[in-house]
Amino acid sequence: MALQITPLCAALGAEVSGLDLTRPMEAAEMRSLREAFLAHHLLCFRGAPLSAADFAALARRFGEPQVQLLRQQRHDQVPEVSMLNSTYARAEDKPGDMRRMRLTGWHTDDSYFETPAKATLLQSIEIPDSGGQTSFCNTRAAYEGLDAAGKQRLAGLHAAHRYDTPRAPVRPKTRTGDEAAETPEVVHPLVRTHEDTGQKAIYFNPNRTDRVVDVSHDESEAVLEWVNERMTRTQYRYDHEWRVGDLLIWDNRCLVHSVNMDFPVGQTRLHQRILLRGARPA
């Protein structure tokens, strides 16, 4: 079967078929995938779950893997792979208000680093019978959808990103001393230019962005609330319904994502993840 790339929706994303991810790819196939990734910002591959080693080998075709900050989530044999288990083991683990689950907040991976991950690969190993969808919003399209006054409002603004910010409604996982030392506060532009395409996108992480720098608190809050409302509008959104073995790769430079954490207690939700090393936002 020949390689096929089919858009998932108008906002973002494409499904890739006609590839065996465990075999070497031809140069023309890899070029097509890279072009599709830059055009659609998210690619979906269907199939059976890969071994951690095969998953890492696939990731290297798209870039250089970097290890997950939290050591406890790293795979014991392939450290660039992290295992993400979001299962509710007990009824008391699942809150009545889903806003109390951190993954439900819109975010982009690793923005609290000076050089955040450019892309994320995530593959489902086990999924619950219902719920657990991952949603994405296209912040490039959201920026392009602003009028001239809106773009001018964001021009030249920078924002501080922190591993934990009081703006987020839920605290993140506790870091060790070494992990905290690796994640001091960093400052990134609120609009970044994609180094591979030259396109501009809003770069705001509601779970990690603490404030707009060099403006008053009230002005910072007004800007960030305004940005959040615009970049998460329905026309920029895609909701992914997971199947076992689905493998997504998405561009953290122009997408944010969130998880529907409303799924049954005791049903396993397990994914494996790899982050790809990026460049400092500019």
Backbone torsions as a table, in degrees:
resi	resn	phi	psi	omega
1	MET	NA	131.7	-178.3
2	ALA	-74.9	154.4	177.2
3	LEU	-59.3	129.9	177.1
4	GLN	-130.1	138.5	178.8
5	ILE	-124.6	114.8	-173.5
6	THR	-120.4	121.3	179.2
7	PRO	-56.2	142.3	178.4
8	LEU	-86.4	-34.9	176.2
9	CYS	-164.5	176.8	-177.2
10	ALA	-71.0	-26.0	-173.0
11	ALA	-76.6	-41.7	-174.7
12	LEU	-177.0	165.8	169.4
13	GLY	90.7	147.4	175.0
14	ALA	-148.9	144.4	175.4
15	GLU	-94.4	136.0	-179.7
16	VAL	-108.2	128.7	176.6
17	SER	-131.9	165.1	178.5
18	GLY	88.5	16.0	179.7
19	LEU	-125.9	142.7	168.8
20	ASP	-101.2	108.6	-172.7
21	LEU	-70.3	-10.4	179.8
22	THR	-91.1	-5.4	179.4
23	ARG	-108.7	160.0	176.8
24	PRO	-61.8	145.1	178.8
25	MET	-96.5	148.6	173.7
26	GLU	-74.5	155.9	-177.1
27	ALA	-58.6	-39.5	-179.4
28	ALA	-65.8	-37.3	177.6
29	GLU	-64.3	-43.1	-179.1
30	MET	-65.8	-37.9	176.5
31	ARG	-62.6	-42.1	179.6
32	SER	-63.7	-39.9	179.6
33	LEU	-66.4	-42.8	179.9
34	ARG	-64.4	-41.0	177.9
35	GLU	-64.1	-41.2	179.6
36	ALA	-66.8	-38.5	178.8
37	PHE	-61.5	-44.5	179.7
38	LEU	-69.9	-30.5	-179.4
39	ALA	-79.1	-39.5	-172.5
40	HIS	-105.7	-16.6	176.2
41	HIS	73.4	-13.9	178.6
42	LEU	-149.3	133.5	174.8
43	LEU	-121.3	140.9	178.7
44	CYS	-118.5	124.7	175.6
45	PHE	-111.9	131.4	177.4
46	ARG	-100.0	144.7	177.8
47	GLY	161.5	-167.8	179.2
48	ALA	-83.5	153.7	176.9
49	PRO	-58.2	139.2	178.6
50	LEU	-87.4	155.8	168.5
51	SER	-65.5	159.5	179.4
52	ALA	-58.8	-38.3	-179.9
53	ALA	-66.6	-43.3	178.5
54	ASP	-67.5	-36.4	177.5
55	PHE	-61.5	-43.9	178.7
56	ALA	-66.7	-38.1	179.1
57	ALA	-64.4	-40.5	176.9
58	LEU	-63.3	-44.2	-178.7
59	ALA	-57.9	-38.0	-177.6
60	ARG	-65.9	-17.7	175.8
61	ARG	-71.5	-22.5	-178.3
62	PHE	-102.1	-15.8	-178.9
63	GLY	166.9	-167.5	-177.2
64	GLU	-98.3	117.8	178.4
65	PRO	-65.1	149.2	172.2
66	GLN	-127.7	150.4	-175.3
67	VAL	-76.1	149.3	174.9
68	GLN	-64.0	140.6	179.5
69	LEU	-57.3	-51.6	-174.1
70	LEU	-76.9	112.3	-174.2
71	ARG	-60.1	-34.5	-174.8
72	GLN	-65.6	-16.9	-179.5
73	GLN	-95.2	-5.4	-177.9
74	ARG	-73.9	140.5	175.9
75	HIS	-62.2	138.8	-172.7
76	ASP	-72.1	-18.3	180.0
77	GLN	-113.2	-26.4	179.8
78	VAL	-126.6	86.8	-167.5
79	PRO	-64.9	-21.2	177.7
80	GLU	-73.6	-13.7	174.2
81	VAL	-91.4	132.0	173.6
82	SER	-113.0	144.6	-179.4
83	MET	-103.4	121.2	-175.9
84	LEU	-112.1	106.7	-178.6
85	ASN	-109.8	112.3	-178.8
86	SER	-110.6	23.1	-179.1
87	THR	-65.6	141.2	169.4
88	TYR	-88.4	104.7	-178.0
89	ALA	-73.3	-33.9	-177.3
90	ARG	-130.1	156.8	-179.9
91	ALA	-59.4	-36.4	-178.4
92	GLU	-71.9	-10.7	177.1
93	ASP	-77.2	-19.9	-177.0
94	LYS	-99.9	114.5	-178.6
95	PRO	-75.9	157.6	175.7
96	GLY	-72.1	-27.7	179.6
97	ASP	-105.6	109.0	-176.2
98	MET	-63.9	-17.5	177.1
99	ARG	-67.2	-13.1	177.3
100	ARG	-85.1	2.3	174.5
101	MET	-102.5	123.2	-171.4
102	ARG	-61.2	-36.1	-176.4
103	LEU	-66.3	-17.8	179.4
104	THR	-72.7	-18.0	178.8
105	GLY	-76.9	144.2	176.4
106	TRP	-64.5	138.7	-179.2
107	HIS	-161.2	165.2	171.6
108	THR	-128.0	141.6	-168.9
109	ASP	-70.1	135.1	166.6
110	ASP	71.0	19.7	-177.2
111	SER	-68.0	-12.0	178.9
112	TYR	-81.0	1.6	172.7
113	PHE	-96.6	152.9	176.0
114	GLU	-61.6	-36.8	174.8
115	THR	-120.7	89.6	-177.3
116	PRO	-67.4	160.4	175.8
117	ALA	-62.1	133.4	179.6
118	LYS	-76.9	-29.1	-175.9
119	ALA	-149.1	157.9	176.8
120	THR	-125.4	135.4	168.9
121	LEU	-110.1	129.1	-178.3
122	LEU	-135.9	127.7	178.8
123	GLN	-125.3	134.8	179.3
124	SER	-80.7	132.8	176.7
125	ILE	-102.5	-47.1	173.5
126	GLU	-139.2	144.3	-179.8
127	ILE	-135.4	152.4	177.5
128	PRO	-74.0	169.3	-178.2
129	ASP	-68.9	-26.7	-179.5
130	SER	-149.3	160.3	-178.9
131	GLY	71.4	-170.3	176.2
132	GLY	81.7	8.4	179.5
133	GLN	-63.6	151.8	171.7
134	THR	-111.2	128.4	-178.8
135	SER	-107.8	149.9	-178.2
136	PHE	-132.3	146.9	172.0
137	CYS	-128.1	141.5	-174.5
138	ASN	-91.2	103.1	-176.8
139	THR	-81.8	-13.9	171.1
140	ARG	-71.2	-48.5	178.7
141	ALA	-62.9	-37.1	178.8
142	ALA	-63.3	-41.2	177.5
143	TYR	-65.1	-45.2	-180.0
144	GLU	-63.4	-24.4	179.5
145	GLY	-80.1	-9.1	177.5
146	LEU	-73.2	147.3	172.6
147	ASP	-77.8	176.6	-176.1
148	ALA	-59.0	-39.1	179.7
149	ALA	-66.1	-38.2	178.1
150	GLY	-65.1	-44.0	177.8
151	LYS	-64.0	-38.5	178.6
152	GLN	-65.2	-34.4	179.5
153	ARG	-60.7	-33.5	-177.3
154	LEU	-93.3	-11.9	-174.1
155	ALA	-60.0	126.5	175.2
156	GLY	79.7	-1.0	-179.4
157	LEU	-80.5	143.3	175.3
158	HIS	-124.9	152.8	-178.0
159	ALA	-131.2	145.9	176.2
160	ALA	-86.2	134.4	177.5
161	HIS	-115.7	136.9	-179.0
162	ARG	-134.7	151.5	175.5
163	TYR	-56.2	-39.3	175.5
164	ASP	-132.3	131.7	176.2
165	THR	-131.7	140.6	177.2
166	PRO	-64.2	-11.9	176.0
167	ARG	-66.9	-30.3	178.7
168	ALA	-76.1	138.2	-175.5
169	PRO	-73.7	-15.7	-175.7
170	VAL	-131.6	140.6	-180.0
171	ARG	-76.5	146.1	177.9
172	PRO	-79.7	177.4	177.8
173	LYS	-63.9	145.7	-178.3
174	THR	-67.7	138.0	176.7
175	ARG	-95.3	152.3	168.0
176	THR	-75.2	172.0	177.6
177	GLY	-59.8	-41.8	179.2
178	ASP	-65.1	-41.2	-179.5
179	GLU	-66.4	-38.4	177.6
180	ALA	-65.3	-38.8	179.6
181	ALA	-65.2	-25.9	-179.4
182	GLU	-84.5	-5.9	-173.4
183	THR	-131.3	62.9	172.1
184	PRO	-71.6	167.5	176.3
185	GLU	-60.1	140.5	177.7
186	VAL	-129.8	160.2	179.8
187	VAL	-120.6	130.0	178.7
188	HIS	-128.5	154.9	174.2
189	PRO	-64.6	146.0	178.9
190	LEU	-75.0	-21.4	170.7
191	VAL	-124.3	119.8	-178.3
192	ARG	-109.7	153.6	177.4
193	THR	-101.3	123.7	-178.0
194	HIS	-66.5	122.1	-174.0
195	GLU	-69.4	-18.9	-179.6
196	ASP	-95.5	-21.8	-176.7
197	THR	-120.8	-20.0	-175.3
198	GLY	79.4	1.3	-179.7
199	GLN	-80.8	149.0	178.9
200	LYS	-96.0	147.2	178.6
201	ALA	-146.3	149.8	171.7
202	ILE	-64.9	135.5	177.9
203	TYR	-123.1	86.3	-177.0
204	PHE	-134.5	128.8	-178.8
205	ASN	-119.3	97.1	-176.1
206	PRO	-55.0	-27.0	178.0
207	ASN	-80.3	-15.9	-173.1
208	ARG	-130.7	-23.4	-178.0
209	THR	-74.1	121.1	-174.7
210	ASP	-88.7	-40.8	-174.8
211	ARG	-173.4	158.1	167.2
212	VAL	-80.6	130.2	-176.4
213	VAL	-81.8	154.4	174.1
214	ASP	65.9	22.9	171.9
215	VAL	-135.2	168.8	179.4
216	SER	-69.2	162.3	178.0
217	HIS	-58.8	-45.2	-178.2
218	ASP	-63.6	-40.9	179.1
219	GLU	-67.3	-40.5	177.9
220	SER	-59.5	-47.7	-179.4
221	GLU	-62.3	-39.9	-179.7
222	ALA	-63.9	-43.3	-179.9
223	VAL	-64.8	-47.0	-175.7
224	LEU	-68.4	-37.6	176.3
225	GLU	-66.3	-38.9	177.9
226	TRP	-64.2	-44.8	179.1
227	VAL	-63.0	-45.0	-178.0
228	ASN	-60.3	-43.0	-179.6
229	GLU	-63.3	-41.2	-176.4
230	ARG	-74.4	-38.9	-174.7
231	MET	-78.2	-14.5	-178.6
232	THR	-107.3	20.1	177.2
233	ARG	-67.9	153.2	-172.6
234	THR	-56.8	-35.2	-176.1
235	GLN	-68.6	-12.4	179.8
236	TYR	-103.8	11.8	-165.8
237	ARG	-114.1	145.6	170.9
238	TYR	-134.6	132.3	178.2
239	ASP	-108.0	120.1	-177.7
240	HIS	-96.3	121.9	174.1
241	GLU	-90.9	111.2	-174.0
242	TRP	-72.0	142.5	163.7
243	ARG	-117.5	153.8	177.3
244	VAL	-58.1	129.8	179.0
245	GLY	93.2	-11.8	176.4
246	ASP	-54.7	134.1	177.2
247	LEU	-123.4	118.1	177.4
248	LEU	-108.4	141.7	165.9
249	ILE	-124.6	127.9	-178.9
250	TRP	-134.1	160.4	-173.4
251	ASP	-96.0	108.1	180.0
252	ASN	-69.8	-12.0	-178.7
253	ARG	-77.4	-15.7	-177.4
254	CYS	-146.4	16.0	174.7
255	LEU	-132.7	147.9	163.1
256	VAL	-117.5	159.3	-179.0
257	HIS	-142.8	162.5	176.1
258	SER	-150.1	163.6	-176.3
259	VAL	-121.1	136.5	171.1
260	ASN	-79.9	103.3	-175.4
261	MET	-87.8	10.5	179.6
262	ASP	-90.9	87.1	176.9
263	PHE	-139.6	165.9	-170.0
264	PRO	-65.5	144.2	174.1
265	VAL	-65.0	137.6	175.7
266	GLY	86.2	-7.4	176.9
267	GLN	-96.4	125.0	-171.9
268	THR	-67.9	134.3	169.8
269	ARG	-125.5	104.3	-172.6
270	LEU	-132.3	130.1	177.5
271	HIS	-131.2	157.1	167.5
272	GLN	-113.1	144.5	-171.3
273	ARG	-136.4	146.4	171.1
274	ILE	-134.4	137.4	174.3
275	LEU	-104.2	141.6	178.8
276	LEU	-105.5	133.5	-176.3
277	ARG	-61.3	137.3	-178.9
278	GLY	-117.2	-160.7	178.2
279	ALA	-119.6	162.5	178.6
280	ARG	-66.2	129.3	-179.6
281	PRO	-58.2	139.7	179.9
282	ALA	-143.9	NA	NA
